[in-house]
Amino acid sequence: MTTLQLPIYPTLPIDGGERTKNDYPNQIQRHNIVNQEDAYFYINIEMAVCIHGVWNRKKDDMTPTSLIVFDCNVISRDGQFRLRRMRMEVDFVNVTRHPAGTDSQDPVPNMTIVARGPQDLSQFNKTQVLKKSERGWEGGIEVGEIIKPSIGIHQLNGKEREVQYSGKVESGVRLASGVSGHRYTKVWWMFTENSDSSAGVYPRFRVAILLKRETDEPFGANFTITKFDAGWYHRQAERWNNFFGAKRGSEKDDVIDIINFDPAISSSTKPWLQDVEANQLGDLETETGIDDKNGRIWGIYP
């Protein structure tokens, strides 16, 4: 008889003081976006880079532009579960402001997403596949497979092929609702593990967004994890843990405060972006999103 054993751990409050909240309502460009920890997974998403500049000063295109990069860490606490699929969205919104003592309204930035990274990605690794034969029979044997010494097989040749090792990334953008013109204000990514692997989605990765704006007025963004799939075993363990393991008084708070942006505030960057110029942010855009040559901006990292 097979027995299903489910670990039960005390459940801590998911939201840890101001880690998904603004320190005060109008906090600008907070670093910590999502910081959640339950019995099974640790999720930490930070805004690593926020550069406000212009599209192309060399060509006198002074369109206000922003580059925003998020660092994402999704780690199984005890290695028992793996992330199979995760979808997250960033939705940019105008912020309406009224000058003090007037009924007038400040201009709004009307931002639009012009590039993202990764756009569509499959990550590959090379492995050696050996073709073997005996008495005219051929079969493929993967490296690492154990062959009984009593079976006489002889190597014919060897060739290299690429096999997917950490899955794929798909992404898309959506038009702003209820407005005229074509402005893309929402971007989403879906990370999916390789179905032939048991490694899960790579636990550390970056995503990047390139925005054009009409003005330098403040704007906002809502960050949401809309799908988190770690398999049926994880879902069942969550149910058991919620029933038996929750500490009295623990709270689950899924509300993530809006992220406030203000182009007047100095930009934050990283050493690995030294050659990205705030006055030439348009150089990052290609037909396939933010170009592969800039993969360090949005790729996986150790």
N, C-alpha and C positions, 0 to 999 in steps of 0.2 A: 504494500500500500504506500502510495506516495504522499508525503506530508509537506504541505506548503508552510514554510516558516517565514513569518514577516517580522522584521525588527520593529520594535516600538521604542521611540525615544521621547523624552520631554520636548515639547514644542515651545520654542522661544517666540516672543513677539516678532513678527516679520519686519515691521518697520522699526528701525533703530534710530532713536532721537535725531531728527533733522537730517537723516541720510537720504531720504527721498523727499524731503520738505525744504522749502526756502527758510533760511534763518529768520527772515522777516518778509512780509508779503511782496515787497518790490525788490528783493535781492536779485542782482544782475549776474547772469552767466555762472550759476553755481557749478562747482566741480562734480559733486556727487549727484548722479541722476537716479540710479536705482541701486539700493543695497539691501538685499533680502537674504535671509538664511532661515531654512526650516530644518526638519529632521534629516533631509536627504540631499539638498542642493544648496550651494552658496552662489548667489548671483550678485555681481558687482559691475555696474556700468557707469563709466565716468566720461565727462566731456574733457578729452585730452587736449583738443586744439580748437580755438575759436579766433579766426583771423578776419578782421573787417578791412576791406580795401576797395580797390576799383578793378574793373575788368581788364583794361589794357591802356596804361598811361602812354606807352610808346606810340600808340596809334590814336591818341587823344580820345579814347573811349573811356570816359570817366564814370560809367555806370556803377553805382554802388554794388559791391559784391562781398559775399561772406563765404569762408570755408570753415566747416564744422566737422570735427572728427570725434567719434565715440570709441573708447576702449571697452570691450565686452569680455567679461570673465564668467563662465558658467561651469562650475566644478562640482562633481559628485563628492560628497563629504567622506564617504567610506569606500568609494569605488564600486559599490554594489550595483548602482544604476548608471545608465548612460543616456545622454540626451540624443534622441532620435530626430526630433524636428522642433524647430523654434522659429516663430514669426514675430517680428517687431515692426512697429510703425513710428514714424515721426511726422507730426502734422503741424505745419506752420500757420500762424494766425496773426492778423493785424491787431494791434493794440490801439484802441481809441482813447485819445487824450484831449481834454478841454483846457485851454489856458485859463489860469485863475481869474475869476471875476468876469468871464465872458461866456457867451453861449456858442462861440465858434468852436471848430474842431481842427486839431492839428492834422496836417497831411499824413496819410498812412503809407507804409513802404510797399505794399502790394508785391511781396516777394514771389519769385517763381523758382522752382528747382530746375537747373539747367544741366546738371550732371551728378552722378552718384558713383560710388565705388564700394564694393564691387557691383558691377551691373549684372552680369551673368558669369558664373565661374564654376569650373569643375577642377578640382585639385588632383594632380596625378603624381605617381611615384613610379620609378622604373624597378622592375624586378626581373630576375633571370628565369626563363622557362625552358626546361630541357625536353626535347623530343627524343623518345626512346623507342626501340623496336626489338622484337624477338620473333624469328620465323615469319617475317612479313607483317606482323601485327604492330600497329602504331597506337600510341596513347600519350596524352599530355600528363605530365607529372609535375606538380608544383614543387618549388624548392621547399625543403623542410619536411616533405612527406617521407614516411618510413617505408623502406622497401625490404622485404624479407630476403636474406642472403641466398636462400635456396632457390629463389626465382632468378633464372638467368636472363637478364635484360641487358641490352647493349645500347650504348648511346649512339644515336645517329648524328645529331647536331644540336647546337644550342642557339637560341635567338632571344633577343630582348624584346619585351613588349611593355606597354604602359598599363598599369592597373590603377583604378581609382582607389584612394586610401582614406580620404576623409570627407567624401560626399560632394555636394554641390550647393551653390547659392543661386537663387533666383531673386529678382527684384522688379519693382515697377513703381510708377508714379500715378497720381490721380489728380484730376482737375479740381480746382476749387469749386465748391458748390455754391449756387446762388449768385454767381458773379458773371459779368460779360467778359469776353476775351478768353484766351487760353493761358491760364496760370496754373502751374502744377505746384500744389502746396503740400501734398502728402506723399511720402516715400515709404515703401515697405521692403523688407528682406525676408526670405524664407531660407533657412539653413536646414539641410537634410543630410543625414549620414548616408554613407555608402551601404546599400542593402546587403552587400556581400561581406560586410565587415562587422566586427563587434566593437569597434573603437568609439563609435558615437561621433557627434559633431565635435570638431576641434574646440577645445575649451577656451581658447584665447584668440580673439580676432578683433579687427577694427572695421568700422564703416565710416564713409565720408560723404559729405553733401556739399555741393557748390550751388550757392544761391545768387540770383540777381535781384536787386531791389530798385524801386523807383526813387526812394528817398533814404535819408539816413535816420529816419525816425525809429524808435524802439519797436520791437516785435516780439512775439512769443512762439513757443513750440510745446506740443504735448507729446511725450514719449510713452509708448504703450507696448507691453509684451502681450500679443493677442493669441499666441498659441505656444504651449510648452508641453511636449510629448516625450515622456521617458519610458513609454511602454505600459502594458496592462499591469505588470507586476508592481510598478511604481504607483500606479493609480490605486491598486488594491491596498498597498502599504499605506498610502496616504489616508485612505478611509479608516483603516484600523488605527492608525496613529491619532487621527482626529477624534476617534471615539474613546480610545483607552489612554493615549499618552499626553493629551493636552494638559498643561498646567492651569490650574484655576487662576483666572485673571489675565491669562495671555490673550492678546488681541491680534487679529489679522487685519491689516490695513493695506488695501490694494490701491489706495489713492496716491498718485504721484503728482506733485505740484507742477504747474506750468513752469517752463524754463523761460526766464526773461532775458532778452538780448537788447543791448544798447550799443550801436556802432560808435558812440562817443567814448565808450570805455576802452581802455587799452587792450590790445589783443593778447591772447595767450598762445604760445607755440611750444615746439619741442626741438631738441638739437637735430633730430633726423629730418626736420623740415627747413633746414638752414637755407636751401636754395629755392624755396618757395617765396616769391616776392608778393607782398600785399598789393603792390601797384600793378601786378601782372597775373592776377588770379585766373584770368581767362585762359592762360596757357595750359591749365590743367584739363581743359575740356577737349574731348575727342568724340568721334562718332560712337565709340563704345564706352561712353562714360568717362570717368577719370582714368587716364591711360595706364596701361600695364607698367610703363616705365616708372610710374609713380605708385607702384604697388606697395611700397613701404608705408604709404599713407593709409591704406585700407586693408592690407593683407593680414595673414596670421602672424603671430609673434610669439617668441618663447616665454 
